[in-house]
């Protein structure tokens, strides 16, 4: 029987039984009112790194032979381990490499990723992380731990996970006991308010950093012959490409887009489809359970209580390296059994039989404010539960620098009159202060996730289609929200239509939002500008968030200022070449409201044809803010598109107007360019380089051409100036242009 224990606390908690159904993971019966489940909000500290292989099994020649791991395979694992762990100063003459055996598969298409993951330093949480008063504000806020996009749950790179969440107990005397049940991967320890109540598949006594959960049996890694479609193939089973022969899709998000063991386009291998019975058998072996555990009321406190879950990954069986049938005929490579995570919270349920406790997953009815991790992207339809602490907004900064943080606000009612009142930040050991005027709070503007590609999130695999993988992942995440409404009648494009309503907040506004709809999480951006003469040390103050007809919420602020001065942009040694985009600004703000096309549409033909008011007084006014932002980075570059259809979005427009005189010579009107450069000098500073774009960057780019006004005909025309169009006659034209630019440069120097 699998090893699962429950700890006796003052003789009141009995042994927790491991309850498993022979047909697969059992359905948990409700033990009263549901207080918490795995899809609540957690504060998480994750320890990641190259995954470990069971050294004891590697030393067992009979076990390796039984599962097709040859002596040559063992040597290959040894070479891979030493390669991954090089630089960690391990003396392999004194240490058996099998005690350190590790692997790091490339699952994202980056051949350097395994090496990068092997260099990750394992950092464990500080002592006291289990105590109720521990400050977990710097930990990740993770919602929906059971959903990771469309690829499944968790991550194969998680070695350990330390998780904290909260629930409210108004009066412990009214609660007799709570009932906890959970399923997990690897080994697990559960604590209430710092006291351990249960553990499973972990060693007895004090747990040390790097401890592993009990290893899995080999049968957890492969299917039986009768469970495959052809009733004869045995293959290592992962969890990234598995689907069933029968039964359709399940509500379990793990089963939505899974095929075993690989997509059919991989080497022509179509693979056996796993039936539901086989999948349930694997889940019974992989998902371990604790509970039900009875939690007595004496462990509860009035007010906010802390439930902590500590997960430690199991070592992998060596058969993940077995070739042949395990790797679909390929040898010397990791097979698909590597793709299921060995450390994860699968399911959790905390019930109150008395029904007196409020749900810990309840969104706020009144104004709520929380300190967020500024590196996290927030989406519409996310929420924060009422019981979640406000937290502390922290900065680490230096003299003369600008630093940022993020807050979020939410209410069950529409928020109006939103305001932020900032106090001075006072030195904890002296009289020094950072004036309140050095802190500025503004809103953030949401954009549809379907516009991520057009708005500049350019990464490998992210195409310009509305439902790219980032949009799908965001949708899979937010669909679990109680505020997300799925249509009853779903057509082929329902996901794309739904994703248009899911907003991501990357756009920093200049003011606070006038209103925030009810049940919408609104992020706020906080900027801290540190004066040059600020004494180093720790400063504390607060930001009070107010709204009409709402109780103000005070957020503690702490800024640690180090004794180093950030150079002014004019002192930067690095040449900063930022690509200013006046056309994008015009398209965004000056596009006519009745325009049938927008930038990024397939039918978009540029700002001129869309009747955007380029180079108007309003356009130049809008450019000022962007120049000021570029000044903060010390930008040294200005770009002047000359050719049509450069990568800078000008299409047929240019700041320099070409004129063909009646005598055949060319003149050039620099009026717009002069105003543009003068504006940049005034608000950004004098550029070190002005680039005139007279050549396209790629061979597949459009033909080099400019727009010319012909005085004889009074019409505009396109003049080809590439060597293929006019190899010799183009040279005198370019010479005239170069002479005009040189003359202007000398005049303005």
C-alpha positions in Angstrom: 0.0 0.0 0.0 1.3 3.4 -0.8 2.8 5.3 2.1 0.5 8.1 3.3 0.5 9.4 6.8 -1.6 11.8 8.9 -0.1 13.3 12.1 -1.9 13.0 15.4 -2.3 16.4 17.0 -3.0 16.3 20.8 -4.7 13.0 20.1 -7.5 14.5 18.2 -6.6 13.7 14.6 -6.8 10.2 13.4 -5.1 8.3 10.6 -5.8 9.7 7.1 -6.7 6.9 4.8 -5.6 6.7 1.2 -8.8 6.2 -0.7 -8.5 5.1 -4.3 -11.2 3.8 -6.6 -10.3 0.7 -8.7 -11.8 2.5 -11.7 -9.5 5.5 -11.4 -9.3 8.7 -9.3 -12.4 8.7 -7.1 -15.0 11.4 -7.0 -14.7 13.2 -3.7 -17.9 13.5 -1.7 -18.7 16.9 -0.2 -18.2 17.0 3.5 -20.3 20.2 4.0 -19.7 23.7 2.6 -16.8 24.0 0.3 -14.3 26.6 1.6 -11.2 26.0 -0.6 -10.2 24.0 -3.6 -7.1 23.8 -5.8 -8.3 26.6 -8.1 -8.1 29.2 -5.4 -5.4 31.9 -5.2 -2.0 30.7 -3.9 1.2 32.4 -3.0 3.8 30.1 -4.5 7.6 29.6 -4.2 8.7 27.2 -6.9 12.1 25.5 -6.9 13.1 24.6 -10.5 15.9 22.9 -12.2 17.1 19.8 -14.1 14.9 16.9 -13.2 16.4 14.0 -11.2 16.6 10.3 -12.0 16.4 7.5 -9.3 20.0 6.5 -8.7 19.0 3.4 -6.8 17.3 2.1 -9.8 20.2 3.0 -12.1 22.4 0.8 -9.8 20.0 -2.1 -10.1 21.0 -3.9 -13.3 18.1 -6.3 -13.2 15.6 -3.4 -13.0 17.3 -1.6 -15.9 17.3 -4.7 -18.0 13.7 -5.4 -17.2 12.7 -2.0 -18.7 15.0 -1.9 -21.7 17.6 0.4 -20.2 20.9 -1.1 -21.6 24.4 -0.6 -20.1 25.0 1.7 -23.1 21.9 3.8 -22.1 23.2 4.0 -18.5 26.5 5.3 -19.8 24.7 7.9 -21.9 22.7 9.1 -18.9 26.0 9.4 -17.1 27.5 11.5 -19.8 24.4 13.7 -19.9 24.4 14.1 -16.1 28.1 15.2 -16.0 27.5 17.6 -18.9 24.5 19.2 -17.2 26.2 19.5 -13.8 29.5 20.8 -15.1 30.6 23.9 -13.2 29.0 22.7 -9.9 32.4 21.5 -8.6 31.4 17.8 -8.2 34.4 15.5 -7.9 33.2 12.5 -10.0 36.2 10.5 -8.7 34.9 10.7 -5.2 31.1 10.7 -6.0 29.0 8.2 -7.8 27.3 10.1 -10.6 24.2 8.0 -10.2 23.5 9.7 -6.9 23.3 13.0 -8.9 21.6 11.6 -12.1 19.6 14.3 -13.8 18.0 15.1 -17.2 16.7 18.3 -18.8 14.7 17.7 -22.0 14.2 20.4 -24.6 10.4 20.8 -24.6 10.3 24.3 -26.1 12.4 23.9 -29.3 15.4 25.6 -27.8 18.6 23.4 -27.9 20.2 25.7 -25.3 17.3 25.4 -22.8 18.5 22.2 -21.1 21.9 23.8 -20.4 20.2 26.9 -19.1 17.9 25.0 -16.8 20.9 23.0 -15.4 22.5 26.3 -14.4 19.4 27.4 -12.4 20.4 27.8 -8.7 18.0 26.2 -6.4 16.7 28.7 -3.9 14.5 27.5 -1.1 12.1 29.7 1.0 13.3 31.2 4.3 12.7 29.5 7.6 9.3 30.4 9.1 7.5 30.4 5.7 4.8 28.2 7.3 4.0 30.7 10.1 0.8 32.7 9.7 2.6 36.0 10.1 5.1 35.3 7.3 5.3 38.0 4.6 4.7 36.2 1.3 4.2 39.4 -0.7 7.2 38.7 -2.8 5.9 35.2 -3.8 4.1 34.6 -7.1 0.4 34.9 -7.0 -0.9 31.8 -8.9 -4.5 31.2 -9.7 -5.8 28.0 -11.3 -2.8 25.8 -10.5 -4.5 23.0 -12.4 -4.5 24.8 -15.7 -1.3 25.7 -17.6 -2.5 26.9 -21.0 -3.6 24.1 -23.3 -0.6 21.9 -22.6 -1.6 20.5 -19.3 -0.9 20.9 -15.6 2.3 22.0 -13.8 5.8 21.8 -15.2 8.3 19.0 -15.5 11.0 21.4 -14.2 9.4 21.9 -10.8 11.4 20.2 -8.1 9.6 21.5 -5.1 6.6 23.9 -4.6 5.8 25.8 -1.4 2.2 27.1 -1.4 0.2 29.3 0.9 -3.4 30.3 0.8 -5.9 31.9 3.2 -9.4 31.3 4.6 -11.4 33.3 7.1 -12.8 32.0 10.4 -15.0 34.6 12.1 -15.6 32.5 15.3 -13.6 29.3 15.9 -16.1 28.3 18.6 -18.8 27.8 16.0 -16.6 25.4 14.0 -16.2 21.8 15.3 -13.8 20.7 12.6 -12.8 21.1 9.0 -12.2 18.3 6.5 -9.3 18.3 4.1 -8.8 16.0 1.1 -6.1 16.4 -1.6 -4.4 14.7 -4.5 -0.8 15.4 -5.5 2.2 14.3 -7.4 5.5 13.4 -5.7 5.5 13.9 -1.9 3.3 16.3 0.1 3.1 17.9 3.5 0.1 20.0 4.7 0.1 22.6 7.5 -2.6 24.7 9.2 -1.3 27.9 10.8 2.2 26.5 10.9 1.3 23.1 12.4 1.6 20.0 10.3 -1.6 17.9 10.0 -0.6 15.4 7.3 2.1 14.2 5.0 2.4 11.6 2.3 5.2 9.9 0.4 7.9 11.8 2.2 10.5 10.8 4.8 9.7 11.0 8.5 11.1 13.8 10.7 12.6 17.2 9.6 12.5 17.8 5.8 15.7 19.1 4.3 16.2 21.2 1.2 16.3 19.0 -1.9 14.3 16.1 -0.4 12.5 13.9 -2.9 9.1 12.3 -2.8 8.8 8.5 -3.0 9.6 7.2 -6.4 6.8 5.9 -8.7 6.5 2.3 -9.9 7.5 1.6 -13.5 3.8 0.8 -14.4 3.0 4.5 -13.9 5.0 5.3 -17.1 3.5 3.1 -19.8 0.3 1.6 -21.1 -0.8 -2.0 -21.2 -1.3 -3.7 -24.6 -5.0 -4.0 -24.2 -5.3 -0.2 -23.5 -4.0 0.9 -26.9 -6.0 1.1 -30.1 -4.2 -1.7 -31.9 -4.2 -3.8 -28.7 -0.6 -4.7 -29.2 1.6 -1.6 -28.9 3.3 -0.7 -25.6 4.5 2.9 -25.4 5.8 5.3 -22.8 2.9 7.6 -21.9 3.3 11.3 -21.3 0.7 14.0 -20.7 1.2 16.5 -23.4 -0.3 14.6 -26.4 -2.8 12.1 -25.0 -6.5 11.6 -26.1 -9.0 8.8 -25.8 -10.4 6.4 -28.3 -13.8 6.6 -26.6 -15.7 8.9 -24.3 -15.1 12.2 -25.9 -13.6 15.1 -23.9 -13.6 15.3 -20.2 -14.0 18.2 -17.8 -10.5 17.4 -16.6 -8.3 20.0 -18.3 -5.6 17.4 -18.6 -7.6 15.5 -21.1 -8.6 18.2 -23.6 -5.8 18.3 -26.0 -3.8 15.1 -25.3 -2.6 12.5 -27.7 -0.4 9.6 -26.9 2.4 9.7 -27.4 3.2 12.2 -30.2 1.4 14.2 -32.9 1.0 12.2 -36.2 3.3 14.5 -38.2 6.3 13.4 -36.1 8.2 11.0 -38.3 5.0 9.6 -39.7 4.2 7.9 -36.4 0.5 8.0 -35.7 0.7 6.3 -32.3 -1.8 4.2 -30.4 -4.7 6.0 -28.9 -5.1 5.3 -25.2 -8.5 4.2 -23.9 -10.3 5.7 -20.9 -9.6 2.7 -18.7 -5.9 2.9 -19.4 -5.8 6.6 -18.7 -7.6 6.1 -15.4 -5.2 3.4 -14.4 -2.3 5.7 -15.0 -3.9 8.5 -13.1 -4.5 6.2 -10.2 -0.8 5.4 -10.1 0.4 9.0 -10.7 -2.1 11.0 -8.5 -1.5 10.2 -4.9 -4.1 11.1 -2.2 -4.4 12.2 1.4 -7.6 12.3 3.3 -10.1 12.9 4.5 -8.2 14.6 7.3 -10.2 16.1 10.2 -8.8 19.4 11.4 -10.0 20.3 14.9 -11.1 23.8 15.7 -8.3 24.2 18.2 -5.9 24.7 15.3 -7.9 27.6 13.9 -7.6 31.2 14.9 -10.1 34.1 14.7 -9.7 36.0 11.5 -7.3 35.0 8.7 -5.9 31.4 8.7 -3.2 30.0 6.6 -3.2 26.7 4.7 0.2 25.7 3.5 1.1 22.8 1.1 4.6 21.7 0.6 5.3 19.5 -2.5 8.5 17.7 -3.3 9.0 16.0 -6.7 9.8 12.3 -7.1 12.8 11.1 -8.9 12.1 9.7 -12.4 12.4 6.1 -13.3 15.4 5.3 -15.6 13.0 3.9 -18.2 12.4 7.4 -19.5 15.6 6.8 -21.4 14.6 3.4 -22.8 14.8 3.3 -26.7 12.9 1.0 -29.0 9.1 0.8 -28.3 9.5 3.5 -25.7 10.8 6.1 -28.1 8.9 4.9 -31.2 11.9 3.1 -32.7 14.4 5.9 -32.0 17.4 5.2 -29.8 19.4 7.2 -27.3 16.9 9.9 -26.5 14.4 10.6 -23.8 10.9 9.2 -24.5 7.5 10.6 -23.9 7.3 9.3 -20.3 9.4 12.4 -19.3 6.5 14.7 -20.1 4.4 14.3 -16.9 5.3 16.3 -13.9 6.4 14.7 -10.7 5.6 17.6 -8.4 2.1 19.1 -8.5 -1.0 19.8 -6.6 -3.7 18.0 -8.5 -6.8 18.4 -6.5 -7.7 19.9 -3.1 -10.9 20.3 -1.1 -11.4 22.0 2.3 -14.9 21.6 3.6 -16.7 23.0 6.6 -19.4 20.5 7.9 -21.0 23.2 10.0 -21.5 25.5 7.0 -20.6 28.6 9.1 -17.4 29.7 7.4 -17.4 32.0 4.4 -15.9 30.8 1.1 -12.3 31.7 0.7 -12.8 32.0 -3.0 -15.4 34.8 -2.7 -14.6 37.9 -4.8 -14.8 41.2 -2.9 -18.1 43.0 -2.6 -16.5 46.2 -1.3 -13.3 48.0 -2.6 -10.3 45.7 -2.4 -6.7 46.6 -3.1 -3.7 44.3 -3.5 0.0 44.7 -4.1 1.0 42.8 -7.2 4.2 41.6 -8.8 5.0 44.1 -11.5 6.4 41.4 -13.7 3.1 39.5 -13.8 0.6 40.2 -16.6 -2.9 40.7 -15.4 -6.0 39.8 -17.5 -9.6 40.9 -17.4 -11.8 38.3 -15.7 -9.1 37.6 -13.1 -10.1 38.4 -9.6 -8.7 38.4 -6.0 -10.6 36.8 -3.1 -11.7 39.0 -0.2 -9.6 37.0 2.3 -6.4 37.6 0.3 -4.1 40.1 2.2 -3.5 43.5 0.7 0.2 42.9 1.0 3.1 45.5 0.9 4.3 47.4 -2.1 8.0 47.1 -2.2 10.7 48.9 -4.2 14.4 48.4 -4.4 16.0 51.5 -5.9 19.0 53.7 -6.4 19.7 57.4 -6.4 18.5 59.4 -9.4 16.6 56.4 -10.7 13.0 55.6 -11.6 11.4 52.4 -10.4 8.0 50.8 -10.6 5.5 48.7 -8.8 1.9 47.5 -9.4 -1.4 47.5 -7.5 -4.8 46.1 -8.4 -8.2 47.2 -7.3 -11.6 45.5 -7.5 -15.1 45.8 -6.2 -18.4 44.1 -6.5 -19.9 47.5 -7.5 -18.8 50.0 -10.1 -15.9 52.1 -8.9 -16.1 55.8 -9.5 -14.0 58.7 -8.2 -10.9 56.5 -7.9 -8.0 58.4 -6.3 -4.6 57.6 -4.8 -3.3 59.6 -1.8 0.4 59.1 -1.3 2.3 59.9 2.0 5.9 60.9 2.3 8.3 57.9 2.7 10.2 58.3 5.9 13.6 56.8 6.7 13.2 54.1 9.4 16.4 55.2 11.2 16.5 59.0 10.6 14.7 62.1 9.6 15.2 61.8 5.8 12.1 61.6 3.6 11.2 61.0 0.0 8.5 63.5 -0.8 5.1 62.2 -1.8 5.4 64.0 -5.1 8.1 61.5 -6.1 5.4 58.8 -6.3 2.9 58.7 -9.1 0.0 56.3 -9.4 -1.7 55.8 -12.8 -4.0 53.3 -14.4 -3.3 50.6 -17.1 -5.3 50.2 -20.3 -6.5 46.7 -21.4 -6.1 45.5 -24.9 -7.7 42.3 -26.4 -5.4 39.3 -26.3 -6.1 38.7 -29.9 -4.1 41.9 -30.6 -0.9 40.8 -28.9 1.0 40.2 -32.1 0.0 43.5 -33.6 0.9 45.4 -30.4 4.4 44.2 -30.3 4.6 40.9 -28.4 7.0 39.3 -31.0 8.3 35.9 -29.9 9.0 32.7 -31.6 5.8 30.9 -32.5 3.5 33.9 -32.0 1.9 34.6 -35.3 -0.5 37.4 -36.3 -3.6 35.2 -36.1 -6.2 36.3 -33.5 -6.0 32.9 -31.7 -2.2 32.5 -31.4 -1.0 30.3 -28.6 -0.7 33.2 -26.1 -4.3 34.1 -26.7 -5.4 30.5 -26.3 -3.5 30.2 -23.0 -5.0 33.4 -21.7 -8.4 32.2 -22.6 -7.9 28.8 -21.0 -6.8 30.6 -17.8 -9.6 33.2 -17.6 -12.4 30.8 -18.6 -12.1 29.4 -15.0 -13.2 32.7 -13.6 -16.7 33.0 -12.2 -17.1 36.2 -14.2 -16.4 34.6 -17.6 -19.5 33.6 -19.4 -19.3 30.8 -21.9 -21.9 30.9 -24.8 -24.4 28.1 -24.8 -24.3 27.8 -28.6 -20.7 27.5 -29.7 -19.7 27.9 -33.3 -16.3 27.3 -34.8 -15.1 30.8 -34.0 -16.5 31.1 -30.5 -13.0 31.0 -28.8 -11.7 33.9 -31.0 -14.9 35.9 -30.3 -14.5 35.2 -26.5 -10.8 36.1 -26.6 -11.7 39.6 -27.9 -13.3 40.3 -24.5 -10.2 39.0 -22.6 -8.0 42.0 -22.1 -4.3 42.0 -21.1 -2.8 45.0 -19.3 0.6 46.0 -20.7 -0.4 49.6 -21.7 0.5 52.1 -19.0 -1.9 55.1 -18.9 -1.1 58.6 -17.8 -4.0 59.0 -15.4 -6.2 56.9 -13.2 -9.3 55.4 -14.8 -12.5 57.4 -14.5 -14.5 54.3 -13.7 -13.8 50.6 -13.2 -16.7 48.2 -14.0 -18.0 45.9 -11.2 -16.2 42.7 -10.8 -13.2 43.7 -12.9 -9.6 43.6 -11.6 -8.0 46.9 -12.6 -4.2 47.2 -12.3 -2.6 50.4 -11.3 1.0 51.4 -12.1 3.1 53.0 -9.4 6.3 55.0 -10.3 8.9 56.0 -7.8 11.5 58.7 -8.7 14.4 58.8 -6.2 16.1 62.1 -5.7 19.9 62.2 -6.1 20.5 63.5 -2.6 18.4 60.8 -0.8 20.3 59.1 2.1 20.5 55.4 1.5 18.4 53.1 3.7 14.8 51.8 4.1 11.9 54.2 3.8 8.3 53.5 4.7 5.0 55.1 4.0 1.6 54.3 2.5 -0.7 54.8 -0.5 -4.3 55.2 0.3 -6.7 54.2 -2.4 -10.1 55.9 -2.3 -13.3 55.7 -4.3 -16.8 57.1 -4.1 -19.0 55.5 -1.4 -16.1 53.1 -0.4 -14.0 52.6 2.6 -10.4 53.8 1.9 -7.7 51.0 1.8 -4.2 51.8 2.9 -1.4 49.9 1.2 2.0 49.9 3.1 4.9 51.0 1.0 8.6 50.1 1.6 11.5 51.4 -0.5 15.1 50.2 0.0 17.4 52.8 -1.4 21.0 51.7 -2.1 24.0 54.1 -2.1 24.6 54.2 -5.9 23.6 56.9 -8.4 22.0 56.0 -11.6 23.7 58.0 -14.4 21.6 60.6 -16.2 20.6 59.7 -19.7 23.1 62.2 -21.1 25.9 60.3 -19.2 25.1 56.9 -20.7 28.0 55.3 -22.4 25.8 52.8 -24.3 24.5 54.1 -27.6 20.7 53.8 -27.4 19.1 53.3 -30.8 15.3 53.3 -30.3 13.1 53.2 -33.3 10.6 56.1 -33.0 7.3 55.3 -34.8 5.3 58.5 -35.5 3.1 56.6 -38.0 1.9 54.2 -35.3 1.0 57.1 -33.0 -1.0 58.7 -35.8 -2.7 55.4 -36.7 -3.7 54.8 -33.1 -5.0 58.3 -32.2 -6.0 59.9 -35.5 -7.5 57.1 -37.4 -11.0 58.2 -38.5 -13.7 56.6 -36.4 -15.6 55.4 -39.6 -12.5 53.8 -41.1 -13.4 50.3 -42.4 -9.9 49.0 -41.8 -7.4 49.2 -38.9 -3.7 48.7 -38.7 -2.9 45.0 -38.7 -6.0 44.1 -40.8 -5.3 42.2 -44.0 -6.8 45.1 -46.1 -4.7 47.8 -44.4 -3.0 49.9 -47.0 -1.3 52.5 -44.9 -2.2 55.8 -43.1 -2.5 57.9 -46.3 -5.2 55.7 -47.8 -6.9 55.5 -44.4 -7.1 59.3 -44.4 -5.1 59.6 -41.2 -4.1 63.3 -40.6 -0.4 62.9 -40.8 1.8 65.8 -39.7 -1.1 67.9 -38.5 -0.7 70.1 -35.5 -2.4 67.4 -33.5 -0.1 64.8 -34.7 3.0 66.8 -33.7 1.4 67.4 -30.3 1.0 63.7 -29.8 4.6 63.0 -30.6 5.8 65.0 -27.6 5.1 62.4 -25.0 6.9 59.6 -26.8 10.0 61.9 -27.2 10.0 62.5 -23.5 9.9 58.8 -22.8 12.8 58.2 -25.2 14.7 61.0 -23.4 14.4 59.0 -20.2 16.3 56.1 -21.9 18.9 58.4 -23.4 18.0 57.7 -27.0 20.6 58.8 -29.6 18.8 57.9 -32.8 16.2 59.4 -35.2 14.9 57.6 -38.2 13.7 59.4 -41.3 12.0 57.0 -43.8 12.7 58.1 -47.4 11.6 55.1 -49.4 8.0 53.9 -49.7 6.9 51.0 -47.5 9.8 50.7 -45.1 9.5 48.6 -42.0 8.6 51.8 -40.1 5.0 51.9 -41.3 5.1 54.9 -43.6 3.8 53.2 -46.8 3.9 55.9 -49.5 4.5 58.8 -47.2 7.7 60.5 -46.2 8.7 63.5 -44.2 10.8 64.6 -47.2 8.8 65.7 -50.2 10.3 64.9 -53.6 9.5 67.4 -56.4 10.4 66.9 -60.1 10.8 70.4 -61.6 9.8 71.2 -65.1 13.4 71.2 -66.2 13.8 67.6 -65.0 15.9 68.4 -61.9 14.7 67.4 -58.5 14.0 69.5 -55.4 13.3 68.5 -51.9 11.0 70.0 -49.3 12.4 69.4 -45.7 9.7 71.4 -43.9 8.0 68.4 -42.1 11.4 66.8 -41.3 12.7 70.1 -39.9 9.7 70.4 -37.6 10.1 66.7 -36.6 13.8 67.1 -35.7 13.2 70.4 -33.9 10.5 68.7 -31.8 12.9 65.8 -31.0 15.7 68.1 -30.0 13.4 70.1 -27.7 11.9 67.1 -25.8 14.4 64.3 -26.3 17.7 66.0 -26.7 20.1 66.3 -29.6 20.4 63.0 -31.4 23.9 61.6 -32.2 22.6 59.9 -35.4 19.9 60.7 -37.9 19.3 57.8 -40.3 17.8 58.3 -43.7 16.2 55.1 -44.8 17.2 54.7 -48.5 17.5 50.9 -48.5 15.2 48.1 -47.4 16.5 45.7 -44.9 15.6 42.4 -46.6 15.9 41.0 -50.1 12.2 40.2 -50.1 11.3 43.8 -49.3 9.3 46.0 -51.8 11.0 47.6 -54.7 13.0 50.8 -53.7 10.8 53.7 -54.7 9.8 57.2 -53.6 6.7 59.3 -54.1 7.4 62.3 -56.4 5.3 65.3 -57.2 5.7 66.3 -60.9 5.3 70.0 -61.5 4.6 69.5 -65.2 1.6 67.3 -64.6 0.6 68.4 -61.1 0.3 64.7 -60.1 2.0 62.4 -57.7 3.7 59.3 -59.0 6.0 56.5 -57.9 9.6 56.7 -58.9 11.6 53.4 -58.9 15.1 53.9 -57.7 16.4 50.4 -57.4 19.3 49.1 -59.5 16.9 46.7 -61.2 14.6 49.5 -62.3 17.2 51.9 -63.6 20.7 50.8 -62.9 22.4 54.1 -64.2 19.9 56.9 -64.4 19.1 56.5 -60.7 22.6 57.5 -59.7 22.2 61.3 -60.6 18.9 61.4 -58.7 20.4 59.9 -55.6 23.3 62.3 -55.9 20.9 65.3 -56.0 19.2 63.9 -52.9 22.5 63.4 -51.1 23.7 66.9 -51.9 20.5 68.4 -50.6 20.7 66.4 -47.3 24.4 67.3 -46.9 23.6 71.0 -47.5 20.8 70.9 -44.9 23.1 69.2 -42.4 25.8 71.8 -42.8 23.3 74.6 -42.5 21.7 73.2 -39.3 25.0 72.1 -37.6 
